[in-house]
């Protein structure tokens, strides 16, 4: 009985270790995976192709529609040395060290910050100081700030100084559900994208795709 119990426990531990939450497993990893935001994806890809990338982008819209996913995919595309075009889509290789680091959240040159928990002026001052340094690899250092509307007034003022004279190697991507709370001085220095809510049919199609792939009835 003891051996059987240990065997079952090991199997459970292996299942837990090998399992990945569906939301993470099926999170978009390429521009072609993004659903319902074609107007944003096309503009961003064209900017990368023509090397006319803006210093700061603002992604706005309700929760769960792809703001930070697009930001990560954009970061991968900007830094991947093996970027290519397939059927009019820009595709990063997902195999180089840069792509893998961004996917795992361990990249030192793509820094994701939660504006809700790092909303003080000291956090922004640290960003300003670190932004001065060149990236450890590649040519771009990218800061992704989620829930940017949560920054304090003092933090926004500190951020504005960097946006007014940004280092050439730095790109900011801001994401927010409440753009009306962001100062006009910040908004005026960002290229803004308003993401659309998904339709019921788009959600249904995605659910069908996922459940079929997972073998779920």
C-alpha positions as CSV (number, residue, x, y, z in Angstrom):
1,X,0.0,0.0,0.0
2,X,2.9,2.3,0.9
3,X,4.6,1.7,-2.5
4,X,1.3,2.3,-4.3
5,X,0.7,5.5,-2.4
6,X,4.3,6.8,-3.3
7,X,3.8,5.9,-7.0
8,X,0.5,7.8,-7.2
9,X,2.1,10.8,-5.4
10,X,5.0,10.8,-7.9
11,X,2.6,10.7,-10.8
12,X,0.7,13.6,-9.4
13,X,3.9,15.6,-8.9
14,X,4.9,14.9,-12.4
15,X,1.5,16.1,-13.8
16,X,1.7,19.3,-11.8
17,X,5.3,19.9,-12.9
18,X,4.6,19.3,-16.6
19,X,1.2,21.1,-16.7
20,X,0.9,24.7,-17.9
21,X,-2.2,26.8,-17.3
22,X,-4.2,27.0,-20.5
23,X,-4.2,30.8,-20.5
24,X,-0.3,30.8,-20.6
25,X,0.0,27.8,-22.9
26,X,-2.3,29.5,-25.5
27,X,-1.2,33.1,-25.0
28,X,-0.4,34.6,-28.5
29,X,3.4,34.4,-29.3
30,X,3.3,35.8,-32.8
31,X,1.5,38.6,-34.5
32,X,-0.5,36.1,-36.5
33,X,-1.9,34.7,-33.2
34,X,-3.6,38.0,-32.2
35,X,-7.3,37.9,-32.7
36,X,-9.4,40.9,-33.5
37,X,-6.7,43.6,-33.5
38,X,-5.7,43.6,-37.1
39,X,-5.6,47.4,-37.3
40,X,-3.0,47.6,-34.5
41,X,-0.9,44.6,-35.7
42,X,-0.6,45.8,-39.2
43,X,0.5,49.3,-38.1
44,X,3.1,47.9,-35.7
45,X,4.5,45.4,-38.3
46,X,4.8,48.2,-40.9
47,X,6.7,50.4,-38.5
48,X,9.2,47.6,-37.8
49,X,9.6,46.8,-41.5
50,X,10.2,50.4,-42.5
51,X,12.3,51.0,-39.4
52,X,10.1,53.9,-38.4
53,X,9.4,52.8,-34.8
54,X,8.1,55.3,-32.4
55,X,9.8,56.0,-29.1
56,X,6.6,55.4,-27.0
57,X,3.4,53.4,-27.7
58,X,0.2,53.3,-25.7
59,X,-2.1,50.3,-25.8
60,X,-5.6,51.0,-24.4
61,X,-8.7,48.9,-24.0
62,X,-10.5,46.5,-21.6
63,X,-8.8,43.6,-19.8
64,X,-7.8,40.5,-21.7
65,X,-7.9,41.8,-25.3
66,X,-4.1,41.6,-26.0
67,X,-2.4,44.8,-24.8
68,X,0.6,43.2,-23.1
69,X,0.6,40.2,-25.5
70,X,1.1,42.6,-28.4
71,X,3.8,44.5,-26.4
72,X,5.7,41.2,-25.8
73,X,5.4,40.1,-29.4
74,X,6.5,43.6,-30.6
75,X,9.6,43.3,-28.2
76,X,10.5,39.9,-29.7
77,X,10.2,41.2,-33.2
78,X,12.4,44.2,-32.5
79,X,15.1,42.1,-30.9
80,X,15.0,38.8,-32.8
81,X,18.0,38.5,-35.1
82,X,16.2,35.9,-37.2
83,X,13.0,37.9,-37.9
84,X,11.4,36.9,-41.2
85,X,8.1,37.4,-43.2
86,X,5.7,34.5,-43.7
87,X,2.4,35.2,-45.6
88,X,2.7,38.9,-44.9
89,X,3.2,38.3,-41.1
90,X,6.4,39.2,-39.3
91,X,7.6,36.1,-37.5
92,X,10.2,35.9,-34.8
93,X,12.2,32.6,-34.5
94,X,11.2,31.8,-30.8
95,X,14.5,29.9,-30.6
96,X,17.2,32.5,-30.2
97,X,18.3,33.5,-26.7
98,X,16.5,36.8,-26.9
99,X,13.2,35.2,-27.9
100,X,13.5,32.6,-25.1
101,X,14.4,35.2,-22.5
102,X,11.4,37.4,-23.4
103,X,9.1,34.4,-23.4
104,X,10.3,33.4,-19.9
105,X,10.3,37.0,-18.6
106,X,14.0,36.9,-17.8
107,X,15.3,39.3,-20.4
108,X,17.5,42.1,-19.0
109,X,16.7,44.2,-22.1
110,X,12.9,43.8,-22.1
111,X,11.7,45.0,-18.7
112,X,8.1,44.5,-17.7
113,X,6.8,46.7,-14.9
114,X,3.5,46.6,-13.1
115,X,2.4,50.2,-12.7
116,X,0.0,49.4,-10.0
117,X,2.7,48.1,-7.6
118,X,5.6,50.3,-8.9
119,X,3.8,53.6,-9.1
120,X,6.1,55.9,-7.1
121,X,8.6,58.4,-8.3
122,X,11.5,56.3,-7.1
123,X,10.5,53.4,-9.4
124,X,10.4,55.8,-12.4
125,X,13.7,57.4,-11.4
126,X,15.3,53.9,-11.4
127,X,13.9,53.4,-15.0
128,X,15.4,56.7,-16.0
129,X,18.8,55.8,-14.6
130,X,18.8,52.3,-16.2
131,X,17.5,53.6,-19.5
132,X,20.7,55.5,-20.1
133,X,22.7,52.3,-20.4
134,X,22.9,50.4,-23.8
135,X,21.2,47.0,-24.0
136,X,23.2,44.0,-23.0
137,X,22.6,42.6,-26.5
138,X,21.0,43.8,-29.7
139,X,20.2,47.4,-30.3
140,X,17.0,48.1,-28.4
141,X,16.0,48.2,-24.8
142,X,12.2,48.0,-24.3
143,X,10.2,48.9,-21.2
144,X,6.7,47.6,-20.9
145,X,4.6,49.3,-18.2
146,X,1.3,47.7,-17.5
147,X,-1.5,49.7,-15.8
148,X,0.5,52.9,-16.4
149,X,-2.5,55.1,-15.3
150,X,-1.7,54.0,-11.7
151,X,1.5,56.1,-11.6
152,X,1.5,59.0,-9.3
153,X,1.6,62.6,-10.5
154,X,5.3,62.9,-9.4
155,X,6.1,59.6,-11.2
156,X,4.4,60.9,-14.4
157,X,6.5,64.1,-14.2
158,X,9.7,62.1,-13.8
159,X,8.7,59.8,-16.8
160,X,7.9,62.9,-18.9
161,X,11.5,64.0,-18.7
162,X,12.6,60.7,-20.3
163,X,9.9,60.8,-23.0
164,X,10.9,64.4,-23.9
165,X,14.5,63.3,-24.6
166,X,14.5,59.5,-24.8
167,X,17.7,57.6,-25.5
168,X,17.8,56.4,-29.1
169,X,18.0,52.7,-28.0
170,X,14.9,52.9,-25.7
171,X,11.3,52.1,-26.5
172,X,8.4,52.4,-24.1
173,X,5.2,50.4,-24.5
174,X,2.5,51.5,-22.0
175,X,-0.8,49.5,-21.4
176,X,-3.8,50.8,-19.7
177,X,-7.5,50.2,-19.2
178,X,-8.1,53.9,-18.2
179,X,-6.3,56.2,-20.7
180,X,-8.3,59.2,-19.4
181,X,-6.2,59.1,-16.2
182,X,-3.0,59.6,-18.1
183,X,-1.7,63.3,-18.3
184,X,-2.1,65.0,-21.7
185,X,1.7,65.7,-21.6
186,X,2.3,61.9,-21.6
187,X,-0.4,61.1,-24.2
188,X,0.9,63.6,-26.6
189,X,4.3,61.8,-26.8
190,X,2.8,58.4,-27.4
191,X,1.5,56.7,-30.5
192,X,-1.9,55.5,-29.3
193,X,-3.7,52.3,-30.2
194,X,-7.2,51.6,-29.1
195,X,-7.8,47.9,-29.0
196,X,-11.3,46.6,-29.8
197,X,-13.3,44.2,-27.7
198,X,-13.7,40.7,-29.2
199,X,-17.0,39.6,-30.7
200,X,-18.8,36.6,-29.5
201,X,-18.0,34.7,-32.7
202,X,-14.2,35.5,-32.4
203,X,-14.3,34.1,-28.8
204,X,-16.2,31.1,-29.9
205,X,-13.8,30.3,-32.8
206,X,-10.8,30.6,-30.4
207,X,-12.5,28.3,-27.8
208,X,-13.2,25.7,-30.5
209,X,-9.6,25.8,-31.7
210,X,-8.2,25.4,-28.1
211,X,-10.6,22.7,-27.0
212,X,-10.0,20.6,-30.2
213,X,-6.2,20.9,-29.8
214,X,-6.5,19.9,-26.1
215,X,-8.8,17.0,-26.8
216,X,-11.6,18.5,-24.7
217,X,-15.2,17.6,-25.5
